[in-house]
Amino acid sequence: MGYTHYFEVTTKVSDEQWNTLTDAVKRIIAAATEENIELAFEYDNPSRLPCVDNNTIRFNGVGDEGHETFIIARDQGWEFCKTAQKPYDRVVVAVLTVAAEVIGLKVTSDGNASEWQPDVDWLNSILSGDFTVPDTVAI
């Protein structure tokens, strides 16, 4: 299955923006773990934890629940992540939604707004926010 999200960092990301994003991502990952969505640095290395640091956010599902590794780097350009709608896709959608608002990440997806909405609702329950599906996700 080829369900893919596309994204691009188009502007310089400040330390404050990146810190806001990574704080949110850490909370998202913790919530996913509580819901038994297994995440790791790489699908075939379940003992290595996801990376959330000063320059990179990187994770995948574990084993058969993983697909392509999701990576956002502060200085990257255009990127994509094919999740095949596996359970870790919920975390990918949540992170992309926050990143779109916090750092201005440009996001498009094979998914549409109605497919994203349950994951955005989940995100809002975690962060007590009012995030919305990014405008660039197809309706």
C-alpha positions in Angstrom: 0.0 0.0 0.0 1.4 3.4 -0.9 -0.2 5.8 1.6 2.3 8.7 1.7 2.7 12.1 3.4 4.9 14.8 1.8 6.4 17.7 3.6 9.0 20.5 3.3 10.8 22.8 5.6 10.9 26.0 3.6 12.2 28.6 6.1 14.9 28.7 8.8 13.5 27.2 12.0 14.4 29.2 15.1 15.5 27.5 18.3 12.3 28.6 20.0 10.1 27.0 17.2 12.1 23.8 17.3 11.9 23.5 21.0 8.2 24.0 20.9 7.9 21.3 18.3 10.1 18.8 20.0 8.3 19.4 23.4 5.1 18.5 21.6 6.6 15.5 19.8 7.8 14.1 23.1 4.3 14.3 24.5 2.8 12.7 21.4 5.3 9.8 21.6 4.5 9.3 25.2 0.8 9.2 24.5 1.3 6.8 21.6 3.3 4.5 23.9 0.5 4.6 26.5 -1.9 3.4 23.6 0.5 0.6 22.7 1.6 2.1 19.5 5.2 0.9 19.4 7.8 3.3 18.1 11.5 3.0 17.6 14.3 4.7 15.8 14.0 2.1 13.0 11.4 -0.7 12.5 14.0 -3.5 12.7 15.7 -2.0 15.8 13.0 -2.0 18.5 15.4 -1.4 21.4 16.6 1.9 20.0 14.2 4.7 21.0 12.9 7.4 18.6 15.1 10.4 18.2 13.9 13.8 19.2 16.9 16.2 19.5 18.1 19.6 18.6 18.2 18.9 14.9 16.1 15.8 14.1 12.8 14.0 14.8 13.0 10.4 13.7 10.8 7.3 14.4 9.1 4.3 12.8 6.7 1.6 13.9 8.2 -1.6 15.1 8.5 -4.8 13.1 5.5 -5.5 10.8 3.9 -2.3 12.2 6.6 -0.2 10.7 7.1 0.9 7.1 9.3 3.9 6.1 11.1 5.9 8.7 9.6 9.4 9.4 12.3 12.1 9.6 12.1 15.8 10.0 15.4 17.6 10.2 15.6 21.4 10.8 17.6 22.0 7.7 16.0 19.6 5.3 14.0 20.5 2.2 11.3 18.3 0.7 10.8 14.8 2.1 8.1 12.1 2.3 7.2 9.2 4.4 5.1 6.2 3.2 3.3 4.7 6.2 0.9 2.4 4.5 -1.6 3.6 7.2 0.1 1.4 9.8 -0.5 2.3 13.5 2.4 4.7 13.6 0.7 6.8 10.9 -1.3 8.4 13.8 1.9 9.7 15.3 3.2 10.9 11.9 -0.1 12.8 11.2 0.0 14.4 14.7 3.6 15.5 14.3 3.0 16.9 10.8 0.0 18.8 12.1 2.0 20.4 14.9 5.0 21.1 12.6 2.7 22.8 10.1 1.5 25.2 12.7 4.7 25.7 14.7 7.4 25.8 12.1 5.4 26.4 9.0 6.0 23.0 7.5 4.4 22.6 4.1 2.4 19.3 4.2 0.4 17.3 1.6 -0.8 13.8 1.8 -2.4 10.9 -0.1 -4.9 11.1 2.7 -7.7 13.6 2.9 -9.0 15.8 5.7 -11.6 13.2 6.9 -8.9 10.6 7.2 -6.7 13.0 9.2 -9.4 14.3 11.5 -9.4 11.4 14.0 -5.7 11.8 14.4 -5.9 15.6 14.8 -8.6 15.1 17.4 -6.3 12.6 19.2 -3.5 15.3 19.0 -5.8 17.9 20.5 -6.7 15.6 23.4 -3.0 15.1 24.2 -1.9 18.8 23.9 -5.2 20.4 24.9 -5.0 22.3 21.7 -7.1 23.4 18.8 -5.1 22.1 16.0 -6.8 21.7 12.6 -5.9 19.6 9.6 -3.4 21.6 7.5 -5.1 23.4 4.7 -2.9 21.7 2.1 -4.2 18.2 2.9 -6.7 17.3 0.3 -10.4 17.5 1.2 
